[in-house]
Structure formats: C-alpha cells, structure tokens
Amino acid sequence: MARDKGLFIQSERGGGWLIDSVRQLKAEMRRLSEHFRDQDRYRQAAAKYLARELTTCTFDKSWLIAVDYPVYFRRVGKSRDVLDTAGSLSDGGRFNIGGAQASSRAAEQLGTFYDKRSALYLGEDAAVVRLEFGDANMPGSTAVTYAVHLRRRAKLHLIDIEAVLAALEIQIPDLKAMVGNASMNGKWIDLKYPMPSQILGHWLMANAPRKADGIRFPTAHGAVGWNVCLFFADTRACKTLLKATALDNL
C-alpha cells in the first residue's frame, strides 16, 4: 500500500515499514533470498551432525531445575488466543519442530523421533517479551501482552539450557554456536528442515530422567532476561496448567 512517496509494507502484527521504491524492495528480497539459501545449507548439515552426536551423550540430572516463578508474560496479536499451541505445530519454534520442518526428508535423514511437538513460549520480563515479539517500534501495533500464571502448581521443572550447552560442548565442539543464537522470533514457518536448536530441544525432552515441563533459556536479543519453552500435548493441556490475563498499556 502507498504512503506518502514510498511503499508501505503492512506487518501482520500491526504497524509496518516504509520502503522508498519497489526497486529497493526487490533488491532487498534478492539479497535475503541468497542469504537464506546459504543459511539453509548450513542448518541442514548442522542438524544432521548434532542428531548423530547426541546419540553418544547422556542427560545429566543436574540440568533439570525446579523453578518457582510467580508470573510469565506472552505477547500475541489482538485476535490470537494467547494459550493456543496450534501455531507451534504449524510453524515450529526455537526448540520445537513444526510445519514443513517435519518433512519426510527430515524423518528419513534424522529419524521419526524428530517430529512435530506442541509448545508455548513465555518470557520472565514483559519488556523483553515485547522486544522479542518485534513490534516495540511499530506505531499502531494492536498486539496484547498477557500475564500468565500456573493454575494448580507452584513450580515448573525446567531444563537449564545454559548448563546443557556448557556440559555438552565438551563432547560436541561449537554446540553453543549452533544453537545458542537461534532467535525466538525467527520466521520458523519458512524453514523446511529442523534447526539444530530444535534437534537439541527434542533430545532433551525425550532423555530427561523425570518429566520436564520445558526448557529455560536466555533471551536472544542481548537484554538481560529469560524465556521458557513449555511443551504440551495440545492446547487443552496448556489451558489446564496455565491461565492468562491481558495487561493494559504493555
């Protein structure tokens, strides 16, 4: 849509970006296309390597911690159900495989163990959650931040990803480089093959010595903050454990 003398690209999250011309837009799209082709080749090689190396590793029970945190936060588009996990199955996320990532090709190369898994991503800080959602500098955004509480339990049992990376890097060099910088706000729906971070997430959840609720990991945006990825069978299971309340002016 045109705005002033440029091309205004509307964001699905509200707001948008002003591009000087269609020519500039096409040039940027070509650059991004080339960049992501290179990234895809690297991710596939890294995912296959990591899946193979993890078969020689053992889960250390010290990685699983009991976290007593009073409230988490999640930001979603105005029309979205904040506790709906269906999007994680259709798109995938930092630690859960979904969508086109769960392809027959991936299953053939990695094994059917790495299949779709439902998850919900939350943050421990409302400001960081908005930063990771990506609309912090978008005037007119209609997204909503919610406070998310546990319904019946006082604690979550979470896998500490920092402890995992520190321990496993002894056996798997460059592990942190492969999975530590994966953005929570990545365009997962565009990926056609599991990411190394997703491979690690599935391995951790399958090998934890007791039932783990999910994974606790630091924000990928340089701010001081932590996020959690909670795994669920489906949205109903999610809403059995969690409840959410919309916050004003966030």
Steps between C-alpha positions, in 0.01 A plus 500: 500500500630850414571752775646845420762441226609151600360151526355410839530129586232403749610263776274215608567616856390859441705798385744448214799633306542775241698394189621773263415309183399166354851474355649528849259236626592254221871551564454433868296187430773365267764563767294323764429206268871440441575536869237248606608243240847502656350482847280202405799297379685567825198418719437166328862392539509617863169327585614165358835528679336589832240220481781251442722632780218512757463122478830477692394742776327446835256734674642638827228529765660825628370671183142464624403772748185583695403861422262692728412806293179691580409628154605468136411717202392439141419745220274411209291664230168641617293222342721214621426267791801555727502138625440334163785265408375423147734759351803316633393191306440688175812721522750348742712701744841528656486163677199326344465359151188588301365564152719423201796422727333163574540379140543147370853598399585606854347182643705290258826676588446563872249233605131529584599591857534858375136570422254782575457599863260755651650779713435842652769769537493739797732763645588599855503873417219688323734752332723226357193311376393805300852541363504140382151524354639765268251788524677718758560776242186453292248782546144374490575142606190330640683211667423423864727391787362246746606396849506119517468311829506137606154376601571222748872458541760717669799393290605402151769240435717652228818405319767769537633548147810687619607203711430267209711700255790530743506126569438363151743731324776279638366217284356713219729793410321815378169385649431846644571660163254262334208545738575789733420783262176369349250784527173440683337726243632321192277438198473132582215443257744563211741224608478166319733303727545478880737750660785383727324668795186294424704180481650575841160590648341173392796295625492671840128447553524134399800425724421690819504256798163628623220681321618847405255781426733670255821694446622824660728712280634857482355760267659518156483880479788600728275614783523350848211258515385142479237317299339160536377252242229280650398182317138379493302223337255763371328831582265334748795371705653848488185662637478240774837614635495874415266799518554843343393858566535789252712793621425866426750731332759231422 
